[in-house]
Amino acid sequence: MNDTFRQLFLFGIAVASPLAGQKQDSGPPIMIKEIGAKLEKLASGYDTVEGPLYDGNGHLLFTDIPNQRVWQLNLKTLETTLFRDETGGANGLAFDLRGRLLMCKQREKSLARLEEDGTETVLLKPTRVGKNKKVYPVGVNDVVVDRKGRIYVTVPGAGSIYLLDSDGGNPRPVISGLKGPNGLMLSPDEKTLYVSEYKEQKLHAYEVDPKNGIASNQQFFAHVKPPSDYGCDGMTVDHLGNLYCAGPHAVRVWNPKGKLLDTIAVPESPTNCAFAGPGSNVLYVTGRKNVFRIRLRTKGVR
């Protein structure tokens, strides 16, 4: 494991995060936002930004999907530089155990890994069988990697979640029957896998078998209302196990039991969010055309 990836997994303290239940937490409210903190607009002028990912070395990577680019934001100077061009419509991003960048390529309908020499390796090109029994390629949307290196990927067009081994091999569907699965995230203890259904504006939680990474026992976690043209999208977690989901016009925060704790309003409906930087207590949010940040009281773990 290289230094960059080690830093990513040492963001915060991994505490227990039980599978979502329906009983509401009656304890005292948790303050999420830092006192006086305001949402700040940083990089701007993009078409559709996504995939915020901290590199552990003071930079935030993010994608501009229609323009097929990955950008790098210096968190100190707030300057942006082009990291990679002609990305095949890269959307969600993650690092594997060796610190290699994984890219969900919307246009090319594949999950690709950026090798150390700059070449790319295609790890997954999922398909679905239509009613006419023809086979159609379908795109991938988001990706998350556990501490053993196993790779989870959402495949909206097939209603599936795929699981790959740490070396990128043996891709297989482990969850099916969803309606447009979009974002996904693991709890800090990696016992729970959260999945969002975009248009349905629903979040689900699955138990994860630590031995093989298989996710099962789907439970409803939360529902965002009222209906909107924008849905539940990318997610992250903090050291308390709270789940942050970019969705219609805001980032919403739930505790591990599914109780809504806070809503962080965003002037444009956000697509994703991630903790980044020293102290890991600043949340970076990708909107439609801009990147925002806000200082919180909690710390990220991924």
VMD Tcl script that draws the C-alpha trace (Angstrom):
set ca {
  {0.00 0.00 0.00}
  {1.56 3.36 -1.00}
  {1.68 6.45 1.24}
  {-1.19 8.19 -0.55}
  {-3.63 5.33 -0.04}
  {-2.49 4.78 3.55}
  {-3.36 8.40 4.32}
  {-6.78 7.97 2.74}
  {-7.63 5.14 5.11}
  {-6.24 6.93 8.17}
  {-8.54 9.94 7.88}
  {-10.37 9.26 11.13}
  {-11.25 6.71 13.77}
  {-13.31 3.82 12.44}
  {-16.07 3.27 14.97}
  {-18.94 0.80 14.97}
  {-21.69 1.61 12.50}
  {-24.62 -0.79 12.94}
  {-26.87 -1.65 10.05}
  {-29.59 0.91 9.60}
  {-32.63 0.35 11.78}
  {-35.93 2.14 11.80}
  {-35.86 3.21 15.46}
  {-35.00 6.86 15.87}
  {-32.12 7.95 18.08}
  {-33.47 9.92 21.05}
  {-30.05 11.19 22.22}
  {-28.87 14.80 22.09}
  {-28.51 16.37 18.63}
  {-25.08 16.24 17.01}
  {-23.65 19.49 15.72}
  {-22.45 18.81 12.19}
  {-21.41 22.25 10.94}
  {-18.62 24.26 12.52}
  {-20.01 27.37 14.26}
  {-20.12 30.21 11.76}
  {-19.10 27.99 8.83}
  {-20.55 28.91 5.45}
  {-20.58 27.11 2.15}
  {-17.78 28.53 -0.01}
  {-17.65 28.33 -3.81}
  {-14.24 27.34 -5.16}
  {-13.61 26.07 -8.69}
  {-16.26 27.02 -11.24}
  {-17.10 27.06 -14.93}
  {-17.54 23.34 -15.57}
  {-20.42 21.47 -17.21}
  {-21.12 18.60 -14.79}
  {-18.62 17.98 -11.98}
  {-18.45 14.71 -10.08}
  {-16.16 12.21 -8.39}
  {-14.46 14.29 -5.62}
  {-11.50 12.30 -4.30}
  {-8.72 13.35 -1.92}
  {-5.24 12.20 -2.95}
  {-3.78 12.43 0.58}
  {-1.24 15.03 -0.56}
  {-3.18 18.28 -0.51}
  {-5.18 17.89 -3.72}
  {-8.77 17.10 -4.58}
  {-9.44 15.29 -7.84}
  {-12.79 15.77 -9.55}
  {-14.28 15.01 -12.94}
  {-15.99 17.14 -15.56}
  {-18.06 14.43 -17.23}
  {-19.20 15.99 -20.56}
  {-15.76 17.48 -21.24}
  {-14.08 14.16 -20.38}
  {-11.52 15.57 -17.98}
  {-10.18 14.95 -14.49}
  {-9.08 18.10 -12.67}
  {-6.80 18.55 -9.67}
  {-7.59 21.25 -7.11}
  {-4.80 22.46 -4.81}
  {-6.55 22.80 -1.45}
  {-4.11 25.45 -0.25}
  {-3.83 27.75 -3.27}
  {-7.25 26.77 -4.76}
  {-5.63 26.57 -8.18}
  {-6.88 23.90 -10.58}
  {-4.74 22.01 -13.07}
  {-5.66 19.39 -15.64}
  {-4.89 15.90 -14.33}
  {-6.13 13.80 -17.26}
  {-7.84 14.49 -20.57}
  {-10.05 12.35 -22.84}
  {-11.29 10.25 -19.94}
  {-14.19 8.57 -21.71}
  {-16.66 10.53 -19.57}
  {-15.11 9.66 -16.20}
  {-17.60 9.99 -13.34}
  {-16.91 8.37 -9.95}
  {-13.29 7.95 -8.81}
  {-11.43 5.88 -6.21}
  {-7.91 4.63 -5.45}
  {-7.08 0.94 -5.28}
  {-4.74 -0.57 -2.68}
  {-1.68 0.42 -4.71}
  {-2.86 4.00 -5.12}
  {-3.87 3.55 -8.76}
  {-6.82 5.63 -9.90}
  {-10.07 3.83 -10.74}
  {-12.42 5.67 -13.11}
  {-16.08 4.95 -13.87}
  {-16.23 5.84 -17.57}
  {-19.77 6.78 -18.49}
  {-19.23 7.29 -22.19}
  {-17.09 4.19 -22.66}
  {-19.29 2.14 -20.30}
  {-16.40 0.68 -18.38}
  {-14.42 0.72 -15.15}
  {-10.79 1.48 -15.93}
  {-7.62 1.60 -13.86}
  {-4.90 4.17 -14.51}
  {-1.58 2.35 -14.34}
  {1.66 3.82 -13.04}
  {3.03 4.18 -16.57}
  {-0.01 6.21 -17.68}
  {-1.73 3.43 -19.59}
  {-5.21 2.20 -18.71}
  {-6.56 -1.27 -17.99}
  {-10.26 -2.00 -18.46}
  {-11.52 -3.98 -15.45}
  {-15.24 -4.13 -16.17}
  {-17.54 -3.69 -19.18}
  {-20.96 -4.76 -17.88}
  {-23.92 -5.73 -20.05}
  {-27.61 -6.45 -19.72}
  {-29.95 -8.67 -21.70}
  {-32.91 -6.82 -23.20}
  {-36.45 -8.11 -23.66}
  {-35.48 -8.98 -27.23}
  {-32.71 -11.16 -25.74}
  {-30.04 -8.92 -27.25}
  {-27.02 -8.01 -25.11}
  {-26.45 -4.30 -24.48}
  {-23.46 -2.59 -22.85}
  {-24.36 -0.53 -19.78}
  {-22.46 2.18 -17.96}
  {-20.88 2.30 -14.53}
  {-21.39 5.21 -12.16}
  {-19.62 5.09 -8.81}
  {-16.90 3.06 -7.10}
  {-15.63 2.43 -3.56}
  {-12.74 0.27 -2.31}
  {-12.58 -1.48 1.07}
  {-9.48 -1.96 3.22}
  {-8.82 -5.36 1.69}
  {-8.83 -3.78 -1.75}
  {-12.14 -5.21 -2.91}
  {-13.89 -2.94 -5.40}
  {-17.63 -2.19 -5.43}
  {-19.18 -0.56 -8.53}
  {-22.69 0.64 -9.33}
  {-24.15 -0.32 -12.72}
  {-27.37 1.74 -13.07}
  {-28.50 0.29 -16.41}
  {-28.47 -3.25 -15.02}
  {-29.79 -2.32 -11.57}
  {-26.73 -4.01 -10.10}
  {-23.73 -3.66 -7.83}
  {-20.59 -5.45 -9.00}
  {-17.75 -6.69 -6.81}
  {-14.17 -7.12 -8.05}
  {-11.14 -8.62 -6.35}
  {-8.32 -6.34 -5.18}
  {-6.36 -6.98 -8.37}
  {-9.35 -5.88 -10.44}
  {-10.23 -9.39 -11.52}
  {-13.23 -11.69 -11.08}
  {-15.99 -9.09 -11.61}
  {-19.40 -10.44 -10.53}
  {-22.79 -8.94 -9.66}
  {-23.53 -9.24 -5.93}
  {-26.68 -7.06 -5.72}
  {-29.46 -6.89 -8.31}
  {-33.02 -5.68 -8.73}
  {-32.37 -2.02 -7.92}
  {-33.81 0.92 -9.85}
  {-30.91 2.99 -11.09}
  {-28.33 2.46 -8.34}
  {-26.02 5.46 -8.28}
  {-23.82 6.34 -5.31}
  {-22.39 3.86 -2.84}
  {-20.32 4.02 0.33}
  {-19.04 1.75 3.08}
  {-19.52 2.48 6.77}
  {-16.31 3.16 8.75}
  {-16.22 -0.41 10.09}
  {-17.09 -1.74 6.62}
  {-19.94 -3.85 7.97}
  {-22.52 -1.86 6.00}
  {-22.71 -0.93 2.32}
  {-24.96 2.01 1.49}
  {-26.48 2.37 -2.00}
  {-28.57 5.21 -3.40}
  {-31.29 4.85 -6.04}
  {-31.16 8.11 -7.95}
  {-34.65 8.78 -9.32}
  {-36.31 6.83 -6.53}
  {-34.53 9.14 -4.03}
  {-34.01 6.18 -1.72}
  {-31.06 4.90 0.28}
  {-30.56 1.25 1.18}
  {-28.18 -0.50 3.59}
  {-26.70 -3.99 3.19}
  {-24.83 -6.23 5.58}
  {-21.31 -7.00 4.34}
  {-19.66 -10.36 4.98}
  {-16.08 -9.45 6.00}
  {-14.72 -12.73 4.65}
  {-15.83 -12.38 1.06}
  {-17.25 -8.86 0.78}
  {-20.68 -10.12 -0.29}
  {-23.47 -7.66 0.57}
  {-26.89 -9.03 1.51}
  {-29.96 -8.44 3.71}
  {-31.15 -5.23 2.09}
  {-32.80 -2.78 4.48}
  {-34.45 0.52 3.65}
  {-32.38 3.36 5.15}
  {-33.91 6.71 4.14}
  {-36.16 8.42 1.60}
  {-35.68 11.99 0.38}
  {-38.91 13.90 -0.21}
  {-40.53 15.68 -2.00}
  {-39.90 14.31 -5.51}
  {-37.39 16.25 -7.59}
  {-35.80 16.24 -11.04}
  {-32.56 15.59 -9.15}
  {-32.07 12.44 -7.11}
  {-29.88 10.77 -4.50}
  {-26.32 10.71 -5.76}
  {-22.79 10.30 -4.35}
  {-22.03 9.71 -0.66}
  {-19.39 9.79 2.06}
  {-19.16 8.98 5.79}
  {-17.61 10.58 8.86}
  {-15.83 9.10 11.90}
  {-19.12 8.79 13.79}
  {-20.62 6.64 11.05}
  {-22.92 9.41 9.80}
  {-23.83 9.16 6.13}
  {-23.67 12.21 3.83}
  {-25.59 12.02 0.57}
  {-25.58 14.60 -2.23}
  {-29.13 14.91 -3.42}
  {-31.84 17.32 -4.45}
  {-30.56 20.84 -3.67}
  {-28.56 19.79 -0.59}
  {-26.23 17.38 1.13}
  {-28.22 15.51 3.78}
  {-26.68 13.87 6.82}
  {-28.12 10.80 8.58}
  {-26.85 8.95 11.61}
  {-26.21 5.18 11.31}
  {-29.81 4.47 12.39}
  {-31.32 6.52 9.58}
  {-32.20 9.65 11.55}
  {-31.79 12.88 9.60}
  {-29.31 15.06 11.49}
  {-28.67 18.01 9.21}
  {-29.18 19.46 5.76}
  {-26.43 21.46 4.04}
  {-28.13 23.62 1.42}
  {-26.29 24.00 -1.90}
  {-27.22 26.64 -4.53}
  {-27.16 24.00 -7.29}
  {-28.24 20.42 -6.81}
  {-25.04 18.57 -5.78}
  {-23.72 15.41 -7.37}
  {-21.25 14.12 -4.78}
  {-19.24 14.96 -1.65}
  {-16.00 13.98 0.06}
  {-13.89 14.96 3.06}
  {-10.41 16.23 2.22}
  {-7.39 18.10 3.54}
  {-5.42 18.22 6.81}
  {-7.65 17.29 9.73}
  {-10.17 15.85 7.25}
  {-12.95 18.06 8.67}
  {-13.72 20.01 5.50}
  {-16.46 18.65 3.25}
  {-16.01 19.27 -0.48}
  {-19.16 19.20 -2.59}
  {-19.42 18.92 -6.37}
  {-22.42 20.74 -7.79}
  {-23.48 20.87 -11.39}
  {-20.94 23.47 -12.50}
  {-18.99 24.34 -9.35}
  {-17.03 22.89 -6.45}
  {-17.92 24.01 -2.91}
  {-16.58 23.40 0.59}
  {-17.72 23.84 4.18}
  {-15.96 23.25 7.49}
  {-17.60 20.69 9.77}
  {-17.22 19.45 13.33}
  {-16.92 15.84 12.16}
  {-14.05 14.11 10.35}
  {-14.04 11.99 7.26}
  {-12.72 8.43 7.16}
  {-12.40 8.00 3.37}
}
mol new
graphics top color blue
foreach p $ca { graphics top sphere $p radius 0.5 }
foreach p [lrange $ca 0 end-1] q [lrange $ca 1 end] { graphics top cylinder $p $q radius 0.2 }
display resetview
